Amino acid sequence: MNLKDLAYFVALVEEGSFTKAAARMGVSQPTLSTQVKRLEQDLGASLVERSTQKLILTPVGKEVAKRAEDIVLAASDLEHAAAAQADSGASEITLGIFPTLCQYFLAHLLPLLRRERPRLRMRFVECRSPVLKENLIGGEVDAILLAEPFEHRGVTQVPLFREDFLLAVPAGSELEQPGEVHMEDLKETTLTLVNQDHCLRGQTEEVCRAAGALSSQFAATSLETLRYLVALGEAVTLVPRLAACPPIDQPEGMVLREFADPKPGRDISLFWRTSSGLNPVLEDFAALIRRAFTPSATAPLRTYQMNTITLSNS
């Protein structure tokens, strides 16, 4: 029995078909089928029922599937650990990021990595937060960014930075006023939010409840839709800070206002499997982000400063 055979079997179980598993592993279907048969010979038992259209595991197959996934994941972590020890600067990280943070965060992260960690290879996966959690536990990604709690045995959490919210209003509207916005200013104001597919929905609903604001029956599928609805004079919304900072372009007709302290916002954390062989690399990555993405306590909107990045809204 070897690890490659186990990896093929794990792919078969997760994909639910020989065709999809073969495509995932980059081999032909006959090759994958042969590898699974070899695993069955080594174990002395059938793992799948081959007389049905649908993939059905035998009782032994179900038991092997439970253990095989852990073994394959542990082997992958071991490879990462060896590579990280050999050359931590040239490691590779697959990072999962949720949609209402992804493009805005990457606009600042990528230049930072090119400057500070040029040999670190990054691969990014954009998914909703529930999917990111599943992918982390399943080993599809090495680490994930979340703006919500994730308590799971064997998962390490490192808080990175707090991203506050800004009020986005149409130019020329009554809400376009000088000075900071106070929560009571939003009482009975209708805010348009993203839909329930995004964790941002729950975070902004909390602000609505605290301010006595109302949420519109219409819910946008993306933060970009919201921003352009505001610019067209059709909405008022809350925008996370990074979506308001260059190099992200702001649509003409949208005005951004700061909240008075205590500012509403969300806390961004990095999560990874404690057993990961990338622990030293991920700890260094988290420290780099914390240094670079900690905002100045008094920085105004037009010059939102970070320790290693200065972002201008002009």
C-alpha positions as CSV (number, residue, x, y, z in Angstrom):
1,M,0.0,0.0,0.0
2,N,1.4,3.4,-0.9
3,L,0.3,7.0,-0.4
4,K,-0.5,7.6,-4.0
5,D,-3.1,4.8,-4.0
6,L,-4.6,6.3,-0.9
7,A,-4.7,9.8,-2.5
8,Y,-6.5,8.4,-5.6
9,F,-9.1,6.7,-3.3
10,V,-9.6,9.8,-1.3
11,A,-10.2,11.8,-4.5
12,L,-12.7,9.1,-5.7
13,V,-14.6,9.4,-2.4
14,E,-14.7,13.2,-2.4
15,E,-15.6,13.5,-6.1
16,G,-18.1,10.7,-6.2
17,S,-17.1,9.3,-9.6
18,F,-14.1,7.8,-11.3
19,T,-14.3,10.3,-14.1
20,K,-14.2,13.4,-11.9
21,A,-11.6,11.9,-9.6
22,A,-9.3,11.1,-12.5
23,A,-9.6,14.7,-13.8
24,R,-8.8,16.1,-10.4
25,M,-5.7,13.9,-10.1
26,G,-4.6,14.6,-13.7
27,V,-4.7,10.9,-14.8
28,S,-6.8,8.8,-17.1
29,Q,-9.9,7.0,-15.7
30,P,-8.3,3.6,-16.3
31,T,-5.2,4.6,-14.4
32,L,-7.2,5.7,-11.4
33,S,-9.3,2.6,-11.5
34,T,-6.1,0.5,-11.6
35,Q,-4.7,2.3,-8.6
36,V,-7.8,1.8,-6.6
37,K,-7.9,-1.9,-7.5
38,R,-4.2,-2.2,-6.4
39,L,-5.2,-0.6,-3.0
40,E,-8.0,-3.2,-2.7
41,Q,-5.5,-6.0,-3.4
42,D,-3.1,-4.6,-0.8
43,L,-5.9,-4.4,1.8
44,G,-7.5,-7.7,0.8
45,A,-11.0,-6.2,0.6
46,S,-13.3,-4.5,-1.9
47,L,-13.7,-0.8,-1.2
48,V,-16.4,0.2,-3.8
49,E,-19.3,-1.6,-5.4
50,R,-18.6,-1.6,-9.2
51,S,-22.0,-2.9,-10.4
52,T,-23.9,0.3,-9.8
53,Q,-24.0,3.7,-11.7
54,K,-23.6,5.6,-8.4
55,L,-20.4,5.3,-6.4
56,I,-21.2,3.2,-3.3
57,L,-18.6,2.3,-0.7
58,T,-18.5,-1.1,0.9
59,P,-18.4,-1.2,4.7
60,V,-14.6,-1.6,4.5
61,G,-14.5,1.2,2.0
62,K,-16.3,3.6,4.4
63,E,-13.8,2.7,7.2
64,V,-10.8,3.1,4.9
65,A,-12.1,6.5,3.6
66,K,-12.3,7.9,7.2
67,R,-8.7,7.0,7.9
68,A,-7.2,7.6,4.4
69,E,-8.1,11.3,4.4
70,D,-6.3,11.9,7.6
71,I,-3.2,9.9,6.4
72,V,-3.1,11.8,3.0
73,L,-3.5,15.1,4.8
74,A,-0.8,14.3,7.3
75,A,1.6,13.2,4.5
76,S,0.9,16.6,2.8
77,D,1.6,18.5,6.0
78,L,4.8,16.5,6.4
79,E,6.0,17.5,2.9
80,H,5.2,21.1,3.7
81,A,7.1,20.9,6.9
82,A,10.2,19.5,5.2
83,A,10.1,22.1,2.5
84,A,9.6,24.9,5.0
85,Q,12.6,23.8,7.1
86,A,14.7,23.4,4.0
87,D,13.9,26.9,2.6
88,S,11.1,28.8,4.4
89,G,11.4,31.8,2.1
90,A,10.5,29.8,-0.9
91,S,7.5,28.0,0.5
92,E,4.0,27.9,-1.1
93,I,0.8,28.8,0.6
94,T,-2.8,28.3,-0.7
95,L,-4.9,31.0,1.0
96,G,-8.7,31.1,1.1
97,I,-10.4,34.5,1.2
98,F,-14.0,35.4,1.4
99,P,-15.5,37.6,-1.5
100,T,-16.2,40.9,0.3
101,L,-12.5,41.0,1.3
102,C,-10.6,39.2,-1.4
103,Q,-10.0,41.7,-4.3
104,Y,-9.6,44.7,-1.9
105,F,-7.2,42.9,0.4
106,L,-5.1,41.4,-2.5
107,A,-4.7,44.9,-4.0
108,H,-2.5,45.7,-1.0
109,L,-1.2,42.3,-0.2
110,L,0.4,41.5,-3.5
111,P,2.7,44.6,-3.7
112,L,3.6,43.9,-0.1
113,L,4.6,40.3,-0.8
114,R,6.6,41.4,-3.9
115,R,8.5,43.8,-1.7
116,E,8.9,41.8,1.6
117,R,8.6,38.1,0.6
118,P,9.5,37.9,-3.1
119,R,10.3,34.2,-2.9
120,L,7.0,33.2,-1.2
121,R,4.6,31.6,-3.6
122,M,0.9,32.2,-3.0
123,R,-2.2,30.7,-4.5
124,F,-5.5,32.3,-3.7
125,V,-9.0,30.7,-3.5
126,E,-12.1,32.9,-3.2
127,C,-15.1,31.2,-1.5
128,R,-17.8,32.0,1.0
129,S,-16.8,31.6,4.6
130,P,-18.6,28.3,5.3
131,V,-16.9,26.7,2.3
132,L,-13.5,28.1,3.4
133,K,-13.9,26.4,6.7
134,E,-14.7,23.0,5.0
135,N,-11.7,23.5,2.7
136,L,-9.3,24.2,5.5
137,I,-10.4,21.1,7.5
138,G,-10.3,19.0,4.3
139,G,-6.8,20.2,3.4
140,E,-7.8,21.9,0.1
141,V,-6.2,25.1,1.4
142,D,-3.4,25.8,3.8
143,A,-4.9,28.8,5.6
144,I,-8.0,31.0,5.4
145,L,-9.0,34.5,6.3
146,L,-12.3,35.0,8.2
147,A,-14.2,37.9,9.7
148,E,-16.2,35.6,12.0
149,P,-15.5,33.0,14.8
150,F,-14.3,29.6,13.9
151,E,-13.8,27.3,16.8
152,H,-12.6,23.9,15.7
153,R,-10.3,21.4,17.4
154,G,-6.9,21.5,15.8
155,V,-7.2,24.9,14.2
156,T,-4.9,27.9,15.1
157,Q,-6.3,31.4,15.0
158,V,-4.2,34.6,14.8
159,P,-6.0,38.0,14.8
160,L,-4.6,40.2,12.1
161,F,-6.3,43.6,11.9
162,R,-9.6,45.4,12.5
163,E,-11.3,46.8,9.4
164,D,-13.8,49.5,10.2
165,F,-16.8,50.4,8.1
166,L,-17.5,53.6,6.2
167,L,-20.9,55.1,5.3
168,A,-21.4,55.3,1.6
169,V,-24.0,57.8,0.5
170,P,-25.0,59.4,-2.9
171,A,-23.4,62.7,-3.6
172,G,-25.9,65.5,-3.0
173,S,-28.1,63.5,-0.6
174,E,-29.1,64.7,2.8
175,L,-26.6,62.3,4.4
176,E,-23.7,64.0,2.6
177,Q,-22.7,66.2,5.5
178,P,-19.3,67.4,6.8
179,G,-17.8,65.7,9.8
180,E,-18.1,62.3,11.2
181,V,-21.3,60.1,11.2
182,H,-22.7,59.2,14.6
183,M,-24.7,56.0,15.0
184,E,-27.8,57.9,16.0
185,D,-27.6,59.8,12.7
186,L,-28.7,56.6,11.0
187,K,-31.9,56.1,13.0
188,E,-34.7,55.0,10.6
189,T,-32.4,55.4,7.6
190,T,-32.7,52.5,5.2
191,L,-29.5,50.7,4.3
192,T,-29.0,48.4,1.4
193,L,-26.9,45.4,2.3
194,V,-25.4,42.3,0.6
195,N,-27.4,39.1,0.7
196,Q,-27.2,36.3,3.2
197,D,-24.6,34.4,1.3
198,H,-21.9,36.8,2.6
199,C,-20.7,37.0,6.2
200,L,-20.7,40.8,5.7
201,R,-24.5,40.7,5.8
202,G,-24.6,39.6,9.5
203,Q,-21.9,42.2,10.4
204,T,-23.7,45.1,8.8
205,E,-27.1,44.0,10.2
206,E,-25.6,44.3,13.7
207,V,-24.7,47.9,12.9
208,C,-28.3,48.5,11.7
209,R,-29.7,47.2,14.9
210,A,-27.3,49.2,17.0
211,A,-28.1,52.4,15.1
212,G,-31.9,51.8,14.8
213,A,-31.5,51.8,11.0
214,L,-33.6,49.7,8.6
215,S,-32.4,47.2,6.1
216,S,-33.8,47.3,2.6
217,Q,-35.8,44.3,1.3
218,F,-33.4,44.4,-1.7
219,A,-30.1,42.6,-1.1
220,A,-27.2,42.8,-3.5
221,T,-25.2,39.8,-4.6
222,S,-21.9,41.7,-4.3
223,L,-20.2,44.6,-2.7
224,E,-19.4,46.0,-6.1
225,T,-23.2,46.1,-6.9
226,L,-23.8,48.0,-3.7
227,R,-21.1,50.6,-4.5
228,Y,-22.5,51.4,-7.9
229,L,-26.1,51.6,-6.6
230,V,-24.9,54.2,-4.2
231,A,-23.2,56.1,-7.0
232,L,-26.5,56.0,-9.0
233,G,-28.3,57.5,-6.0
234,E,-30.3,54.3,-5.4
235,A,-28.8,53.2,-2.0
236,V,-27.0,54.0,1.2
237,T,-24.7,51.3,2.5
238,L,-21.7,50.4,4.7
239,V,-18.4,49.8,3.0
240,P,-15.4,48.0,4.5
241,R,-12.3,50.2,4.7
242,L,-10.2,48.3,2.2
243,A,-12.8,48.7,-0.5
244,A,-12.5,52.5,-0.1
245,C,-8.7,52.7,-0.5
246,P,-6.6,53.1,-3.6
247,P,-5.8,51.3,-5.8
248,I,-9.5,50.4,-5.7
249,D,-11.3,53.0,-7.8
250,Q,-14.3,54.7,-6.3
251,P,-17.4,55.2,-8.6
252,E,-18.2,58.9,-9.3
253,G,-21.2,60.0,-7.4
254,M,-20.4,58.0,-4.2
255,V,-19.3,59.9,-1.0
256,L,-17.6,58.1,1.9
257,R,-18.0,59.3,5.5
258,E,-16.1,58.3,8.6
259,F,-17.9,57.1,11.7
260,A,-17.2,58.6,15.1
261,D,-15.6,56.4,17.7
262,P,-16.3,53.7,18.5
263,K,-16.3,52.9,14.8
264,P,-18.2,49.8,13.6
265,G,-16.2,47.2,11.8
266,R,-15.1,43.6,11.5
267,D,-12.1,41.7,12.8
268,I,-10.0,39.8,10.3
269,S,-8.1,36.7,11.5
270,L,-5.9,34.0,9.9
271,F,-6.7,30.4,10.5
272,W,-4.7,27.2,9.7
273,R,-4.5,23.6,10.8
274,T,-2.3,23.3,13.9
275,S,-0.8,20.1,12.5
276,S,0.3,21.9,9.3
277,G,3.9,21.7,8.3
278,L,3.7,25.3,7.3
279,N,3.4,26.6,10.9
280,P,6.6,28.7,10.8
281,V,5.8,30.1,7.4
282,L,2.2,31.0,8.4
283,E,3.3,32.5,11.6
284,D,5.7,34.7,9.7
285,F,3.0,35.5,7.1
286,A,0.6,36.5,9.9
287,A,3.2,38.8,11.6
288,L,3.9,40.5,8.2
289,I,0.2,41.2,7.7
290,R,-0.2,42.5,11.3
291,R,2.6,44.9,10.8
292,A,1.5,46.2,7.5
293,F,-2.3,46.3,8.0
294,T,-2.5,48.0,11.4
295,P,-4.1,51.4,10.7
296,S,-3.0,54.6,12.4
297,A,-5.4,55.4,15.2
298,T,-5.9,58.9,14.0
299,A,-5.6,58.5,10.3
300,P,-8.4,60.3,8.4
301,L,-10.2,58.8,5.4
302,R,-8.1,60.7,2.8
303,T,-4.8,59.4,4.2
304,Y,-5.5,56.1,5.7
305,Q,-2.1,55.0,6.8
306,M,-0.7,51.6,7.5
307,N,2.7,50.9,9.0
308,T,4.2,49.9,5.7
309,I,1.5,51.2,3.3
310,T,0.1,54.7,2.9
311,L,-3.3,54.7,1.2
312,S,-4.6,57.9,-0.3
313,N,-8.3,58.5,-1.2
314,S,-7.5,61.4,-3.6
